[in-house]
Each structure stands twice: as C-alpha cells, then as structure tokens.
Amino acid sequence: MEIVNKIALILTIIGAVNWGSVGLFKFDIVAWIFGGQGSIGARLIYIVVFAAGLWCISLFFQKEHDYLTEGVQ
C-alpha cells in the first residue's frame, strides 16, 4: 500500500504544479504537452490526477500508528 500512496502523492504534486502554472502564468503544462485540454492524453492525465487526489484524501483517515509503522517489520 505504501507504493500506491507514494504514486498518488507524486501525481497530486504534478496536479498542484500544473494548477499553480495555470494560476500564475495562465499556462496549462499538461495541455501543452498533449496538444490541448480536449486531447485524449490530457484528459487521461487529468482523470488520473483526480483519482490520485481522491486517494490522498484517504490518507487523512489512516490511523497514526498504521501510517508510522507502515513498511516496518
């Protein structure tokens, strides 16, 4: 589960950087890479980042003990 959490965190950071770029510079990095907001590639990235953000919400509800001892044996 630790790998899924890290992947979700990385994708959420990518989304945050993209939104920061939109807010500061009016420049959508994902749309630029994939040829526009309506392209299939961009839409897939938006959906994956959305799913990662939803997954990260679950991290708030993990018990502190589980989170601190995850991966420790």
PDB file of N, CA, C and O in Angstrom:
ATOM      1  N   MET A   1       0.821  -1.189   0.000  1.00  0.00           N
ATOM      2  CA  MET A   1       0.000   0.000   0.000  1.00  0.00           C
ATOM      3  C   MET A   1       0.868   1.258   0.000  1.00  0.00           C
ATOM      4  O   MET A   1       0.445   2.313  -0.472  1.00  0.00           O
ATOM      5  N   GLU A   2       2.075   1.138   0.528  1.00  0.00           N
ATOM      6  CA  GLU A   2       2.961   2.299   0.592  1.00  0.00           C
ATOM      7  C   GLU A   2       3.290   2.813  -0.816  1.00  0.00           C
ATOM      8  O   GLU A   2       3.382   4.021  -1.032  1.00  0.00           O
ATOM      9  N   ILE A   3       3.465   1.901  -1.761  1.00  0.00           N
ATOM     10  CA  ILE A   3       3.768   2.293  -3.154  1.00  0.00           C
ATOM     11  C   ILE A   3       2.599   3.084  -3.738  1.00  0.00           C
ATOM     12  O   ILE A   3       2.809   4.107  -4.390  1.00  0.00           O
ATOM     13  N   VAL A   4       1.376   2.621  -3.512  1.00  0.00           N
ATOM     14  CA  VAL A   4       0.197   3.319  -4.031  1.00  0.00           C
ATOM     15  C   VAL A   4       0.122   4.722  -3.440  1.00  0.00           C
ATOM     16  O   VAL A   4      -0.186   5.682  -4.148  1.00  0.00           O
ATOM     17  N   ASN A   5       0.402   4.842  -2.154  1.00  0.00           N
ATOM     18  CA  ASN A   5       0.382   6.152  -1.501  1.00  0.00           C
ATOM     19  C   ASN A   5       1.417   7.089  -2.117  1.00  0.00           C
ATOM     20  O   ASN A   5       1.132   8.265  -2.345  1.00  0.00           O
ATOM     21  N   LYS A   6       2.606   6.576  -2.385  1.00  0.00           N
ATOM     22  CA  LYS A   6       3.662   7.412  -2.968  1.00  0.00           C
ATOM     23  C   LYS A   6       3.319   7.823  -4.398  1.00  0.00           C
ATOM     24  O   LYS A   6       3.548   8.970  -4.783  1.00  0.00           O
ATOM     25  N   ILE A   7       2.773   6.901  -5.186  1.00  0.00           N
ATOM     26  CA  ILE A   7       2.364   7.233  -6.555  1.00  0.00           C
ATOM     27  C   ILE A   7       1.268   8.293  -6.531  1.00  0.00           C
ATOM     28  O   ILE A   7       1.304   9.250  -7.304  1.00  0.00           O
ATOM     29  N   ALA A   8       0.292   8.116  -5.637  1.00  0.00           N
ATOM     30  CA  ALA A   8      -0.792   9.093  -5.519  1.00  0.00           C
ATOM     31  C   ALA A   8      -0.247  10.459  -5.116  1.00  0.00           C
ATOM     32  O   ALA A   8      -0.698  11.484  -5.626  1.00  0.00           O
ATOM     33  N   LEU A   9       0.710  10.474  -4.211  1.00  0.00           N
ATOM     34  CA  LEU A   9       1.297  11.740  -3.779  1.00  0.00           C
ATOM     35  C   LEU A   9       2.046  12.410  -4.931  1.00  0.00           C
ATOM     36  O   LEU A   9       1.927  13.621  -5.116  1.00  0.00           O
ATOM     37  N   ILE A  10       2.803  11.655  -5.695  1.00  0.00           N
ATOM     38  CA  ILE A  10       3.532  12.208  -6.843  1.00  0.00           C
ATOM     39  C   ILE A  10       2.554  12.791  -7.859  1.00  0.00           C
ATOM     40  O   ILE A  10       2.764  13.897  -8.357  1.00  0.00           O
ATOM     41  N   LEU A  11       1.494  12.057  -8.167  1.00  0.00           N
ATOM     42  CA  LEU A  11       0.505  12.544  -9.134  1.00  0.00           C
ATOM     43  C   LEU A  11      -0.216  13.793  -8.626  1.00  0.00           C
ATOM     44  O   LEU A  11      -0.529  14.695  -9.403  1.00  0.00           O
ATOM     45  N   THR A  12      -0.476  13.839  -7.332  1.00  0.00           N
ATOM     46  CA  THR A  12      -1.125  15.014  -6.746  1.00  0.00           C
ATOM     47  C   THR A  12      -0.192  16.225  -6.815  1.00  0.00           C
ATOM     48  O   THR A  12      -0.643  17.345  -7.056  1.00  0.00           O
ATOM     49  N   ILE A  13       1.082  16.005  -6.608  1.00  0.00           N
ATOM     50  CA  ILE A  13       2.056  17.091  -6.735  1.00  0.00           C
ATOM     51  C   ILE A  13       2.115  17.592  -8.176  1.00  0.00           C
ATOM     52  O   ILE A  13       2.181  18.798  -8.411  1.00  0.00           O
ATOM     53  N   ILE A  14       2.091  16.673  -9.141  1.00  0.00           N
ATOM     54  CA  ILE A  14       2.059  17.060 -10.549  1.00  0.00           C
ATOM     55  C   ILE A  14       0.841  17.934 -10.825  1.00  0.00           C
ATOM     56  O   ILE A  14       0.947  18.954 -11.506  1.00  0.00           O
ATOM     57  N   GLY A  15      -0.312  17.537 -10.298  1.00  0.00           N
ATOM     58  CA  GLY A  15      -1.524  18.329 -10.468  1.00  0.00           C
ATOM     59  C   GLY A  15      -1.397  19.703  -9.832  1.00  0.00           C
ATOM     60  O   GLY A  15      -1.850  20.699 -10.396  1.00  0.00           O
ATOM     61  N   ALA A  16      -0.785  19.755  -8.664  1.00  0.00           N
ATOM     62  CA  ALA A  16      -0.608  21.039  -7.977  1.00  0.00           C
ATOM     63  C   ALA A  16       0.314  21.964  -8.764  1.00  0.00           C
ATOM     64  O   ALA A  16       0.055  23.162  -8.871  1.00  0.00           O
ATOM     65  N   VAL A  17       1.384  21.407  -9.312  1.00  0.00           N
ATOM     66  CA  VAL A  17       2.304  22.215 -10.120  1.00  0.00           C
ATOM     67  C   VAL A  17       1.589  22.727 -11.369  1.00  0.00           C
ATOM     68  O   VAL A  17       1.759  23.884 -11.756  1.00  0.00           O
ATOM     69  N   ASN A  18       0.794  21.868 -11.995  1.00  0.00           N
ATOM     70  CA  ASN A  18       0.054  22.286 -13.190  1.00  0.00           C
ATOM     71  C   ASN A  18      -0.933  23.405 -12.850  1.00  0.00           C
ATOM     72  O   ASN A  18      -1.018  24.396 -13.576  1.00  0.00           O
ATOM     73  N   TRP A  19      -1.677  23.252 -11.753  1.00  0.00           N
ATOM     74  CA  TRP A  19      -2.637  24.291 -11.374  1.00  0.00           C
ATOM     75  C   TRP A  19      -1.933  25.580 -10.967  1.00  0.00           C
ATOM     76  O   TRP A  19      -2.439  26.670 -11.234  1.00  0.00           O
ATOM     77  N   GLY A  20      -0.782  25.470 -10.330  1.00  0.00           N
ATOM     78  CA  GLY A  20      -0.002  26.648  -9.993  1.00  0.00           C
ATOM     79  C   GLY A  20       0.445  27.391 -11.243  1.00  0.00           C
ATOM     80  O   GLY A  20       0.424  28.621 -11.297  1.00  0.00           O
ATOM     81  N   SER A  21       0.849  26.619 -12.241  1.00  0.00           N
ATOM     82  CA  SER A  21       1.248  27.198 -13.528  1.00  0.00           C
ATOM     83  C   SER A  21       0.074  27.896 -14.207  1.00  0.00           C
ATOM     84  O   SER A  21       0.238  28.957 -14.809  1.00  0.00           O
ATOM     85  N   VAL A  22      -1.109  27.297 -14.107  1.00  0.00           N
ATOM     86  CA  VAL A  22      -2.307  27.925 -14.681  1.00  0.00           C
ATOM     87  C   VAL A  22      -2.621  29.223 -13.931  1.00  0.00           C
ATOM     88  O   VAL A  22      -2.909  30.248 -14.549  1.00  0.00           O
ATOM     89  N   GLY A  23      -2.563  29.174 -12.621  1.00  0.00           N
ATOM     90  CA  GLY A  23      -2.893  30.356 -11.815  1.00  0.00           C
ATOM     91  C   GLY A  23      -1.896  31.490 -11.964  1.00  0.00           C
ATOM     92  O   GLY A  23      -2.286  32.655 -12.039  1.00  0.00           O
ATOM     93  N   LEU A  24      -0.620  31.163 -12.008  1.00  0.00           N
ATOM     94  CA  LEU A  24       0.410  32.193 -12.072  1.00  0.00           C
ATOM     95  C   LEU A  24       0.667  32.720 -13.481  1.00  0.00           C
ATOM     96  O   LEU A  24       0.862  33.918 -13.685  1.00  0.00           O
ATOM     97  N   PHE A  25       0.664  31.800 -14.452  1.00  0.00           N
ATOM     98  CA  PHE A  25       1.107  32.164 -15.801  1.00  0.00           C
ATOM     99  C   PHE A  25       0.062  31.943 -16.886  1.00  0.00           C
ATOM    100  O   PHE A  25       0.316  32.207 -18.062  1.00  0.00           O
ATOM    101  N   LYS A  26      -1.123  31.455 -16.487  1.00  0.00           N
ATOM    102  CA  LYS A  26      -2.165  31.093 -17.454  1.00  0.00           C
ATOM    103  C   LYS A  26      -1.628  30.101 -18.481  1.00  0.00           C
ATOM    104  O   LYS A  26      -1.931  30.193 -19.670  1.00  0.00           O
ATOM    105  N   PHE A  27      -0.826  29.151 -18.001  1.00  0.00           N
ATOM    106  CA  PHE A  27      -0.193  28.167 -18.868  1.00  0.00           C
ATOM    107  C   PHE A  27      -0.458  26.773 -18.324  1.00  0.00           C
ATOM    108  O   PHE A  27      -0.006  26.439 -17.229  1.00  0.00           O
ATOM    109  N   ASP A  28      -1.181  25.961 -19.071  1.00  0.00           N
ATOM    110  CA  ASP A  28      -1.519  24.594 -18.680  1.00  0.00           C
ATOM    111  C   ASP A  28      -0.460  23.660 -19.255  1.00  0.00           C
ATOM    112  O   ASP A  28      -0.445  23.389 -20.456  1.00  0.00           O
ATOM    113  N   ILE A  29       0.421  23.172 -18.390  1.00  0.00           N
ATOM    114  CA  ILE A  29       1.535  22.323 -18.818  1.00  0.00           C
ATOM    115  C   ILE A  29       1.031  21.033 -19.459  1.00  0.00           C
ATOM    116  O   ILE A  29       1.536  20.619 -20.502  1.00  0.00           O
ATOM    117  N   VAL A  30       0.047  20.404 -18.845  1.00  0.00           N
ATOM    118  CA  VAL A  30      -0.490  19.142 -19.363  1.00  0.00           C
ATOM    119  C   VAL A  30      -1.083  19.347 -20.755  1.00  0.00           C
ATOM    120  O   VAL A  30      -0.823  18.559 -21.663  1.00  0.00           O
ATOM    121  N   ALA A  31      -1.874  20.394 -20.923  1.00  0.00           N
ATOM    122  CA  ALA A  31      -2.469  20.677 -22.229  1.00  0.00           C
ATOM    123  C   ALA A  31      -1.382  20.964 -23.259  1.00  0.00           C
ATOM    124  O   ALA A  31      -1.492  20.546 -24.411  1.00  0.00           O
ATOM    125  N   TRP A  32      -0.350  21.664 -22.857  1.00  0.00           N
ATOM    126  CA  TRP A  32       0.752  21.984 -23.762  1.00  0.00           C
ATOM    127  C   TRP A  32       1.474  20.714 -24.226  1.00  0.00           C
ATOM    128  O   TRP A  32       1.793  20.571 -25.406  1.00  0.00           O
ATOM    129  N   ILE A  33       1.728  19.803 -23.294  1.00  0.00           N
ATOM    130  CA  ILE A  33       2.427  18.560 -23.631  1.00  0.00           C
ATOM    131  C   ILE A  33       1.582  17.695 -24.566  1.00  0.00           C
ATOM    132  O   ILE A  33       2.108  17.101 -25.507  1.00  0.00           O
ATOM    133  N   PHE A  34       0.282  17.623 -24.312  1.00  0.00           N
ATOM    134  CA  PHE A  34      -0.573  16.693 -25.048  1.00  0.00           C
ATOM    135  C   PHE A  34      -1.372  17.339 -26.178  1.00  0.00           C
ATOM    136  O   PHE A  34      -2.194  16.667 -26.801  1.00  0.00           O
ATOM    137  N   GLY A  35      -1.155  18.612 -26.455  1.00  0.00           N
ATOM    138  CA  GLY A  35      -1.795  19.223 -27.605  1.00  0.00           C
ATOM    139  C   GLY A  35      -3.176  19.803 -27.362  1.00  0.00           C
ATOM    140  O   GLY A  35      -3.987  19.859 -28.287  1.00  0.00           O
ATOM    141  N   GLY A  36      -3.461  20.228 -26.158  1.00  0.00           N
ATOM    142  CA  GLY A  36      -4.738  20.865 -25.848  1.00  0.00           C
ATOM    143  C   GLY A  36      -5.490  20.151 -24.750  1.00  0.00           C
ATOM    144  O   GLY A  36      -5.294  18.960 -24.511  1.00  0.00           O
ATOM    145  N   GLN A  37      -6.359  20.901 -24.081  1.00  0.00           N
ATOM    146  CA  GLN A  37      -7.122  20.337 -22.965  1.00  0.00           C
ATOM    147  C   GLN A  37      -8.083  19.245 -23.395  1.00  0.00           C
ATOM    148  O   GLN A  37      -8.392  18.349 -22.609  1.00  0.00           O
ATOM    149  N   GLY A  38      -8.554  19.305 -24.617  1.00  0.00           N
ATOM    150  CA  GLY A  38      -9.534  18.328 -25.076  1.00  0.00           C
ATOM    151  C   GLY A  38      -8.932  17.054 -25.633  1.00  0.00           C
ATOM    152  O   GLY A  38      -9.662  16.127 -25.986  1.00  0.00           O
ATOM    153  N   SER A  39      -7.604  16.992 -25.717  1.00  0.00           N
ATOM    154  CA  SER A  39      -6.979  15.785 -26.275  1.00  0.00           C
ATOM    155  C   SER A  39      -7.152  14.610 -25.314  1.00  0.00           C
ATOM    156  O   SER A  39      -7.292  14.784 -24.104  1.00  0.00           O
ATOM    157  N   ILE A  40      -7.139  13.432 -25.884  1.00  0.00           N
ATOM    158  CA  ILE A  40      -7.304  12.211 -25.072  1.00  0.00           C
ATOM    159  C   ILE A  40      -6.198  12.106 -24.021  1.00  0.00           C
ATOM    160  O   ILE A  40      -6.472  11.767 -22.869  1.00  0.00           O
ATOM    161  N   GLY A  41      -4.955  12.391 -24.405  1.00  0.00           N
ATOM    162  CA  GLY A  41      -3.836  12.294 -23.459  1.00  0.00           C
ATOM    163  C   GLY A  41      -4.011  13.215 -22.265  1.00  0.00           C
ATOM    164  O   GLY A  41      -3.837  12.797 -21.120  1.00  0.00           O
ATOM    165  N   ALA A  42      -4.354  14.462 -22.531  1.00  0.00           N
ATOM    166  CA  ALA A  42      -4.544  15.425 -21.448  1.00  0.00           C
ATOM    167  C   ALA A  42      -5.705  15.014 -20.561  1.00  0.00           C
ATOM    168  O   ALA A  42      -5.612  15.087 -19.336  1.00  0.00           O
ATOM    169  N   ARG A  43      -6.788  14.586 -21.170  1.00  0.00           N
ATOM    170  CA  ARG A  43      -7.955  14.187 -20.372  1.00  0.00           C
ATOM    171  C   ARG A  43      -7.629  12.989 -19.493  1.00  0.00           C
ATOM    172  O   ARG A  43      -8.084  12.924 -18.351  1.00  0.00           O
ATOM    173  N   LEU A  44      -6.848  12.040 -20.003  1.00  0.00           N
ATOM    174  CA  LEU A  44      -6.446  10.886 -19.187  1.00  0.00           C
ATOM    175  C   LEU A  44      -5.573  11.324 -18.007  1.00  0.00           C
ATOM    176  O   LEU A  44      -5.743  10.834 -16.891  1.00  0.00           O
ATOM    177  N   ILE A  45      -4.654  12.231 -18.253  1.00  0.00           N
ATOM    178  CA  ILE A  45      -3.816  12.734 -17.157  1.00  0.00           C
ATOM    179  C   ILE A  45      -4.663  13.440 -16.115  1.00  0.00           C
ATOM    180  O   ILE A  45      -4.467  13.236 -14.917  1.00  0.00           O
ATOM    181  N   TYR A  46      -5.611  14.276 -16.559  1.00  0.00           N
ATOM    182  CA  TYR A  46      -6.498  14.962 -15.614  1.00  0.00           C
ATOM    183  C   TYR A  46      -7.273  13.957 -14.763  1.00  0.00           C
ATOM    184  O   TYR A  46      -7.426  14.154 -13.558  1.00  0.00           O
ATOM    185  N   ILE A  47      -7.759  12.887 -15.382  1.00  0.00           N
ATOM    186  CA  ILE A  47      -8.534  11.870 -14.662  1.00  0.00           C
ATOM    187  C   ILE A  47      -7.651  11.124 -13.669  1.00  0.00           C
ATOM    188  O   ILE A  47      -8.072  10.869 -12.541  1.00  0.00           O
ATOM    189  N   VAL A  48      -6.429  10.769 -14.073  1.00  0.00           N
ATOM    190  CA  VAL A  48      -5.510  10.042 -13.183  1.00  0.00           C
ATOM    191  C   VAL A  48      -5.117  10.923 -11.995  1.00  0.00           C
ATOM    192  O   VAL A  48      -5.058  10.445 -10.863  1.00  0.00           O
ATOM    193  N   VAL A  49      -4.851  12.198 -12.245  1.00  0.00           N
ATOM    194  CA  VAL A  49      -4.505  13.118 -11.154  1.00  0.00           C
ATOM    195  C   VAL A  49      -5.700  13.304 -10.218  1.00  0.00           C
ATOM    196  O   VAL A  49      -5.530  13.377  -9.001  1.00  0.00           O
ATOM    197  N   PHE A  50      -6.897  13.379 -10.780  1.00  0.00           N
ATOM    198  CA  PHE A  50      -8.123  13.468  -9.969  1.00  0.00           C
ATOM    199  C   PHE A  50      -8.254  12.247  -9.054  1.00  0.00           C
ATOM    200  O   PHE A  50      -8.535  12.384  -7.864  1.00  0.00           O
ATOM    201  N   ALA A  51      -8.048  11.055  -9.619  1.00  0.00           N
ATOM    202  CA  ALA A  51      -8.144   9.820  -8.831  1.00  0.00           C
ATOM    203  C   ALA A  51      -7.078   9.805  -7.731  1.00  0.00           C
ATOM    204  O   ALA A  51      -7.344   9.370  -6.611  1.00  0.00           O
ATOM    205  N   ALA A  52      -5.883  10.278  -8.052  1.00  0.00           N
ATOM    206  CA  ALA A  52      -4.816  10.337  -7.045  1.00  0.00           C
ATOM    207  C   ALA A  52      -5.187  11.286  -5.914  1.00  0.00           C
ATOM    208  O   ALA A  52      -4.927  11.001  -4.745  1.00  0.00           O
ATOM    209  N   GLY A  53      -5.792  12.406  -6.262  1.00  0.00           N
ATOM    210  CA  GLY A  53      -6.234  13.351  -5.233  1.00  0.00           C
ATOM    211  C   GLY A  53      -7.276  12.735  -4.314  1.00  0.00           C
ATOM    212  O   GLY A  53      -7.236  12.920  -3.097  1.00  0.00           O
ATOM    213  N   LEU A  54      -8.209  12.000  -4.910  1.00  0.00           N
ATOM    214  CA  LEU A  54      -9.211  11.314  -4.090  1.00  0.00           C
ATOM    215  C   LEU A  54      -8.557  10.278  -3.182  1.00  0.00           C
ATOM    216  O   LEU A  54      -8.940  10.137  -2.020  1.00  0.00           O
ATOM    217  N   TRP A  55      -7.579   9.561  -3.705  1.00  0.00           N
ATOM    218  CA  TRP A  55      -6.871   8.556  -2.906  1.00  0.00           C
ATOM    219  C   TRP A  55      -6.163   9.231  -1.727  1.00  0.00           C
ATOM    220  O   TRP A  55      -6.162   8.699  -0.617  1.00  0.00           O
ATOM    221  N   CYS A  56      -5.567  10.391  -1.964  1.00  0.00           N
ATOM    222  CA  CYS A  56      -4.840  11.094  -0.905  1.00  0.00           C
ATOM    223  C   CYS A  56      -5.759  11.544   0.222  1.00  0.00           C
ATOM    224  O   CYS A  56      -5.309  11.700   1.357  1.00  0.00           O
ATOM    225  N   ILE A  57      -7.036  11.754  -0.070  1.00  0.00           N
ATOM    226  CA  ILE A  57      -7.991  12.074   0.989  1.00  0.00           C
ATOM    227  C   ILE A  57      -8.023  10.954   2.023  1.00  0.00           C
ATOM    228  O   ILE A  57      -8.149  11.212   3.220  1.00  0.00           O
ATOM    229  N   SER A  58      -7.908   9.706   1.558  1.00  0.00           N
ATOM    230  CA  SER A  58      -7.948   8.566   2.481  1.00  0.00           C
ATOM    231  C   SER A  58      -6.775   8.575   3.456  1.00  0.00           C
ATOM    232  O   SER A  58      -6.866   7.985   4.532  1.00  0.00           O
ATOM    233  N   LEU A  59      -5.676   9.233   3.096  1.00  0.00           N
ATOM    234  CA  LEU A  59      -4.510   9.287   3.989  1.00  0.00           C
ATOM    235  C   LEU A  59      -4.823  10.049   5.270  1.00  0.00           C
ATOM    236  O   LEU A  59      -4.205   9.797   6.305  1.00  0.00           O
ATOM    237  N   PHE A  60      -5.774  10.973   5.215  1.00  0.00           N
ATOM    238  CA  PHE A  60      -6.172  11.700   6.416  1.00  0.00           C
ATOM    239  C   PHE A  60      -6.846  10.792   7.438  1.00  0.00           C
ATOM    240  O   PHE A  60      -6.845  11.090   8.632  1.00  0.00           O
ATOM    241  N   PHE A  61      -7.414   9.700   6.979  1.00  0.00           N
ATOM    242  CA  PHE A  61      -8.192   8.837   7.858  1.00  0.00           C
ATOM    243  C   PHE A  61      -7.429   7.598   8.304  1.00  0.00           C
ATOM    244  O   PHE A  61      -7.983   6.747   9.001  1.00  0.00           O
ATOM    245  N   GLN A  62      -6.167   7.487   7.911  1.00  0.00           N
ATOM    246  CA  GLN A  62      -5.359   6.370   8.397  1.00  0.00           C
ATOM    247  C   GLN A  62      -4.993   6.625   9.850  1.00  0.00           C
ATOM    248  O   GLN A  62      -4.754   7.761  10.259  1.00  0.00           O
ATOM    249  N   LYS A  63      -4.956   5.557  10.609  1.00  0.00           N
ATOM    250  CA  LYS A  63      -4.537   5.692  12.000  1.00  0.00           C
ATOM    251  C   LYS A  63      -3.075   6.092  12.027  1.00  0.00           C
ATOM    252  O   LYS A  63      -2.281   5.633  11.206  1.00  0.00           O
ATOM    253  N   GLU A  64      -2.724   6.946  12.970  1.00  0.00           N
ATOM    254  CA  GLU A  64      -1.339   7.416  13.060  1.00  0.00           C
ATOM    255  C   GLU A  64      -0.391   6.235  13.220  1.00  0.00           C
ATOM    256  O   GLU A  64       0.688   6.215  12.626  1.00  0.00           O
ATOM    257  N   HIS A  65      -0.782   5.273  14.003  1.00  0.00           N
ATOM    258  CA  HIS A  65       0.047   4.100  14.235  1.00  0.00           C
ATOM    259  C   HIS A  65       0.300   3.358  12.926  1.00  0.00           C
ATOM    260  O   HIS A  65       1.435   2.971  12.646  1.00  0.00           O
ATOM    261  N   ASP A  66      -0.739   3.155  12.124  1.00  0.00           N
ATOM    262  CA  ASP A  66      -0.596   2.462  10.850  1.00  0.00           C
ATOM    263  C   ASP A  66       0.327   3.232   9.920  1.00  0.00           C
ATOM    264  O   ASP A  66       1.150   2.633   9.228  1.00  0.00           O
ATOM    265  N   TYR A  67       0.203   4.507   9.899  1.00  0.00           N
ATOM    266  CA  TYR A  67       0.992   5.330   8.991  1.00  0.00           C
ATOM    267  C   TYR A  67       2.464   5.320   9.401  1.00  0.00           C
ATOM    268  O   TYR A  67       3.346   5.243   8.546  1.00  0.00           O
ATOM    269  N   LEU A  68       2.727   5.398  10.689  1.00  0.00           N
ATOM    270  CA  LEU A  68       4.117   5.452  11.170  1.00  0.00           C
ATOM    271  C   LEU A  68       4.818   4.105  11.082  1.00  0.00           C
ATOM    272  O   LEU A  68       6.038   4.060  10.923  1.00  0.00           O
ATOM    273  N   THR A  69       4.077   3.012  11.181  1.00  0.00           N
ATOM    274  CA  THR A  69       4.708   1.693  11.180  1.00  0.00           C
ATOM    275  C   THR A  69       4.580   0.986   9.842  1.00  0.00           C
ATOM    276  O   THR A  69       4.990  -0.168   9.718  1.00  0.00           O
ATOM    277  N   GLU A  70       4.023   1.649   8.838  1.00  0.00           N
ATOM    278  CA  GLU A  70       3.845   1.033   7.530  1.00  0.00           C
ATOM    279  C   GLU A  70       5.221   0.700   6.963  1.00  0.00           C
ATOM    280  O   GLU A  70       6.096   1.562   6.883  1.00  0.00           O
ATOM    281  N   GLY A  71       5.401  -0.553   6.573  1.00  0.00           N
ATOM    282  CA  GLY A  71       6.656  -0.989   5.991  1.00  0.00           C
ATOM    283  C   GLY A  71       7.675  -1.433   7.019  1.00  0.00           C
ATOM    284  O   GLY A  71       8.724  -1.960   6.650  1.00  0.00           O
ATOM    285  N   VAL A  72       7.398  -1.234   8.305  1.00  0.00           N
ATOM    286  CA  VAL A  72       8.334  -1.659   9.360  1.00  0.00           C
ATOM    287  C   VAL A  72       7.969  -3.065   9.782  1.00  0.00           C
ATOM    288  O   VAL A  72       6.804  -3.383  10.019  1.00  0.00           O
ATOM    289  N   GLN A  73       8.995  -3.901   9.870  1.00  0.00           N
ATOM    290  CA  GLN A  73       8.730  -5.304  10.265  1.00  0.00           C
ATOM    291  C   GLN A  73       9.595  -5.731  11.403  1.00  0.00           C
ATOM    292  O   GLN A  73       9.501  -6.872  11.855  1.00  0.00           O
TER     293      GLN A  73
END
